[in-house]
Amino acid sequence: MRIIIVGAGDIGFHLAHLLSNEQQDITLIDNKKEVLDLAGQKLDVLTVYGDGSSFQTLEEASVRNVDLFICVTTSEKTNLVSCILAKKYGAKQTIARVNQAEYLEEKSQKTFIELGVDVLFSPRVLAAQEIERLIEHPYFTDVFDFEDGLFSLCGMYIEKDCPVRDKTIAEIAMEHEGLAFRPIAILRNNGTLIPRGPTQIQVGDQVFFLNPKGKVQDLIEVFGLSKRKIQNVMMIGGQDIARLTADRLEDKYRLKLIDDDKFVCKELAEELSHTLVLQGDPTNFELLREESLSTMDCFIALTDSTEANILSSMMARNIGVAKTISLVENAAYIRLSHNIGIDTLINKKLIAANHIFRFVRKGKVAAITTLSGVNAEVIEFIIEHESKLTEHAIHELDFPDAALIGGVIRGNQAFIPGGNFKMAVGDKVIIFALPKAIRRIEKMFK
């Protein structure tokens, strides 16, 4: 697939890195020479120096023959104009990063599609949505919904008091007949396992499950998760993601927000109706204590400093806050979250990449996500026509060992399929796949 990425900043560079590792034909455009030179040295990509909204630059990048045009600069106008021009030149599909949430409304998106922008996304809106999901499910480290929640993908750590520690998947299934969830991945010692019947659940594992709608309680009971009810939330940071997140949370929880900029605090106090906004140094631990940090059910660190976010979240956890969420710029920190005492670390680059990757995969893909620290993908494929997938039961398919069918959505029903389950045209199939299995899975669903 020929892909052009405009913008070699955090998100663009990360996307180019991921896509070039998959032997995609990538061209990276940016108007900063030093950034392009770095990309040319570290990545297997072509680079074009120039403005992505310039006719000359687009011609030089051979935009007429491109399959996917992705514009992720920090300039909303550049992204939109570049995509419109690229579409007129012949780009098959265009994706633009935007800042304004109103552009993501259905009416606005229809207008942009008519202009030539096929997909709009906002990393800050995606991050705010993810934070909201995590607070709604406080027992879990990761939450991702398929088909408006018909299936939920949830992650959890196995602690010493877990009632099923040291038991195999088969033993757990025998003790709890009719379980309505399926383990699809285990992160153990920075390695990824696909759980099978003989796989033993161990202390320190991070286990990821697929749960049909309304069945999360089964998972909570079997694994002995303590029931948490989030009421009091403290957030530090007042920029971008923090503003959007506060707007989504303030009508559901008692929210206290702290930032050190008095002008930002004034704006927030005017914008937010039910949030207590305080001016102060969010890295001042004594201030956080004075503002009743120890009584909070959840602490969210969204300042511009990764280090401040991590340190403040560690302090919150140490004084008894059960749920901590921290924004980090470096995705490498994600693997360390449990070791340093933080429930969840989130990263805009990873969130944006998850959103875009479904347009890269072959076959009809409805959704795609990666899991924190796991070198694999969870992909929701749509079966579009009759094939071996619909002619045979699952146990008769030559399905790769490095992949697992986690769930099937048929209409408004969610199934955890057994070996005798037979898929049908129109089914949406949720697959967990290690990198070595993805090409083969794509061929099966193409």
N, C-alpha and C positions, 0 to 999 in steps of 0.2 A: 504494500500500500504506500502511495506517495503522500507524504504529510508535510505541510508547511506550518511552522510555529512562529508567530510574530511575538517577540518579547522574550528576552533571555534572562529575565529576572528570576526570582525564587521559583515561581510556579512553572514558567516556561522552561527553565533549565532542568528542573526535576522531571517534567514531562518528556523532554528530549532525551534525558538519561534513560528513563524507563523504556521508551519506545525504541531507542537505538539498540538497547540490549536485546530486543526482540527482532532484530534485523529488519526493521522497517526503514524505508527510504525517507530520511528526515532532512529538511532544510530549515535552518534557524535564521530568522531575520531580527536584527536589532540595530539601533542607531548609536550604540556605544561600542567603540572599537575594542576596548580592553575586555569587555564582557564576551564579545564574540571570539576574541583570541583565546580566552580561557576555555570556552566551549569547544573550539576547534582542537585544542590540545587534549582535552579530557574525554570528549565524546566522539562517537563515530557518526558525525553529521556534516552536511554541507553548510557553510555559513554565508550569509549575504548581508553586507553592511548597507544600511539605509533605513528610510522611513517606510514602515509597512503600509502606510496609506498613500504612498507615492506610486504613480503609474510605472515609472522607470524601475523602481525596486521590485515591484510585482512581476514585471516583464523579465527582469534578470533572474528572479527565482522560479521562472517557468510555471506561473500559477495556472496557466490554461489547462495543464494536464494533471492537476492535483486532485487526489481523492478526498482529502480532508484538510481544511484550512482552519487553524486554531489561532485566535488572537487574544493574548493574555497580558498585554502591557498594562501599566498602571493608569493609562489614559483611556477613559471610557470612550471618548470621541474617536480616538485613533482606532480602537478595537471595532467599533461599529462601522466606521467609514471603510476600514480595510476589508471587513467581511463583505460589505455591499459591493465594493469594487471587485473583490476576488470572485464573487458569484457571477458578476457580469462578464468576467473574463472566462468563466467556465468551470470554476471549482465545484466539485460535486456536492460537498457539504461544508457548511461554515459554522464555527462556534465562536462566540464572543464573550469575554469576561466583562461584566458591568458592575457598577457600584450601587446604582439606584434600585431599590427594591420594587418600585412601581413598574420598572421595565419588565419585571418577571410576572406581572399580572397577565392573565390569559388574553385580555383585550390587547394589551401592548405587544405581547409576543406574536399575535396574529399579524399585526402591522409590520413588525420587523421581519417576519417570514416573507411577507409580500415584497419587502425591500431587498431581501437576499440574505438575511441572517437567520439561519435555520434553528440554532440553539443559543440561548442566553443563560449564563450562570453567574452567580456571585459567590466567591469563596467565603465572604463574611456571613452571607445569609445561610449558606450550607453549614458553616461552623455553628452558628446560633441554633439552627434546627437540631444539630447533633447534640449540643449541650442540653437542649430542652428534652430530647429523648432520654438522655442519660439520667436526668433528674427524675423523670417520670418512672424510671426503672432503677432505683438507687442500689439494688443488690448487685448490679452488673457493671462490668468494666467497659463493655462495648454493647451497643444496641443498633441494629439496622433493620428497617422494616421492608418487606417485599409486599407489593400489591396492597398498599394502605393497611398493612398490619395483618393480612391473612397469614403470613409467616413472619416471625421475628427471629433475628439472629442475635443471640446473647452470649457474652463471654463472662466467665467468673474464675476466680482463683480458688484452688482447693486448699483449705486451711487445716490445721491439726485436728480441729474438732468436727470435721466433716464426717457425717455418719457412714458414707460409702467409700471413704479413703481405703486404699489397698484392695478394693474389690474390682473385679473385671467388669467390662461392659455387659457380658453375658450374665454374670451373677446379679448385677443390678436389675437387668431386664426380668430375670426369673423371680426376684423378690418383689418386683413391682409390675405385675402383669398389666398390659394395656397402657403402658407409658405413652404419653402423647408428645414426646420430644425425641430428638435424635442428636447425639454428639457427632460433630463433623470434623473437628480438628482439636489437637492438643499441642500446646506450645510447652516444651519441656527442655530446660537447659539450652534455650535459644535454638532448639531444633523442632521441626514440625512433624507430628505424627498424624496419620489418618487412623482414627480409632476403629478397631474391629472387635469381634466378640472376646478374644483372649486378652485384649489390651487392659492393663491395670491402671486405675486412677490413683495417682500419687500426690502426696502433699507437695505444694509448690507448683503443680501443674496449672496452666491457664487453659481451661476447656471451653470450647465454643459449641453452642447448641442451636438447632433449629426448633422453633416452637410454633405450633398452630395457634391461631387467634384464640384467646381465652384460656389457654392451657399453661401459661407461665407459672401459675400457682403450683402445678404438679412438680415442676422443676425446683421451685423454692422449697417445697416440702421434702422431696427426696434428698436433696443436698443440704438440708438443714440450715438454709440461709436465714439469718436473723431478720425479722420483719422491721423494715424501716419506713417511717413516714416523714417525708420532707415537708417542713413547715417554715423554718427559719433559714434564710439563705444570705450569706455575705459574699459580695463580689468586689474585687479590687480592679481598678482600671476603668477609664471612661471613654475610650476611643472605639470607633468602628464596631467591632464584634461585641464589645461590652454593651454599647447602646442598643444594638439589635436584640441581644440576649435579654437585657433588662426589660425591653418592651414586650417580649414574649412571656416573661416570667412573672411580671409584677402583679398580674391579676390572679395568679394561682398560689403565690407564696408571699410570706412577709420578707421583703427584700431590702437589704441595706447595701448601698454602693459607696465606695471610698475612692477618691482620686485626688491628686495633689494640685491640679490646675483649677484655680478658682473660677476662671471663665468657662471651662468645661463643666464644672459642677453647677454653675448657674444655668447653662443651657440644659443640662440633664434635669435639673429641678423643674424647669419650665416644660420640658418634653414629657416627663414621666409623671403619672398621676398618683401612683400608689407606692412609690419607692422613696425611702429615706436616703437622701444624697448628702454625703459628708465630705468636706474638704480636709485632707490630711495626707501624710506620707504613707502610702499603702505598704511600704517596706518597713515601717516602724512597728515592730512586734508589740511594743508596749501599748501603742494606740489601738491595735487590733484587739488586744486583751481588754483594754478599757471599753471597747465597743462590743463587749460580750461575745467574743469569738468562741469561747468554750461552750456557749449555749446554742451554737448554730448546728443545724442538721447537715448543711452543705456549704462548702467553701469553693468559690470559683475565682481563679487567678487569671486575669485577661489583660495584664499590663503589656507594654511593648518590650519588656525585658524578660527573656526566658529564665534567667537566673533568679530574678525576683519572684517570678511565678512559682518556680520549683521550691525555693526556700520557704516562701510563705505557706505553700501547700503542705510542706513537710511539718512546719510548725503547727499548722491547724490540725493535722492528723495526730501529732504527738500530744496535743492537749485534749484530744477526744472527739474531734469532728469526724463523723463516720464516712462522709462522702466528700472527696476532693477532686476537682477537675482543674487542670492547668494547661494553658496554651503555651506551646513551645515552637520555636522556629526550626530547630534541627530535628529532623525525623529520627535520627539515630537515638535520641533520648527515649523514644517510645518503648523500646525493649527493656529499659531500666525502670519503668514506672513502679512495678511491684517491689523491686529491690530497694527503692528509695522511699517507699511508704506513701505512694500516691495512687489513688484508684485509677485515674484515667488521665493520660496526656493526649492532647489533640493537636493536630498540625494542619494548617490550611493547605499546604502543598499536597498532602496525602488525600485530604477530602476532595480537593479539586481534581486530582488524578483519578480517583474512583469515579467521579461524575463523568469524566471525559472518556475513560477507557472503554465504556460500552460501545462507543462509536468506532472503535478500532477493531474489536473482535469480529471474526467472521461468523456468519450465521445470524439469525434474528435474536438480538439480545435486548431484554427488557430492563435489566439492571445489573450492576456489577459492584463489588466492594472487595477491599482487601482487609485483613484482620491485623490488629495491632501486633507488630513484631513477627507476623507469620509470612513466610515466603510462599504465598499461594493466593489464589483468587476464588471468590464465590460469585458465580455467574448464573443469571436467570435467563435461560434460553427458551425460545418459543418454538414449538414443533409446528412447522408450516405446511407440511405435506406428508403423505404416506411414505414410510421407509422402514428399514429394519427396526427402528426404534418403536414403531407402532405395530409391527407384525409379530414381535416376540416379547415374551415376558422378560423382566429385567435380568433374571438369573441366566437367561439364554443369550444375552448380549455379550459381545466381546469387549467388555468395559475395562479400561485401563486400571491397574492396581493403584496407580497414583492419583486416582480420582474417586469421588463418591457421590451418588445421587442422594441428596439430603431430603428433598421434598418435592411434591408435585401440586400445582394449583390448577384446578379444573373448574372453570366458571367461578363461583363464589365458594368453592370447597377446597380445603387444604388437606393433603394426604401425606402421611409418612409411609412411603411405599416399601413393601416387602419384596422378596425375590420373585413372587408370582404376579406382582403388579404389572399390568400392561398399559403403556402410555398411549395417548390418542392425539390426533391432529388438534391443535389449539391449546394443548397443555403447555403450561409454563413450568419448566423443570429447573430446580435449583441445584447446581453442581458445585462441589468443592473440588478444586484441582490444583495440584502442584505444577510448577512451571513445565516440567517435562511431559505432562499429560495434556496441556492446553491445545496444542496443534491437533492432536488426535480427536479431542472432544469437539473442536470446532468443525472438523470434517464430518463427524457423526451428525451434527446438528445443522450443517450447511444446506 
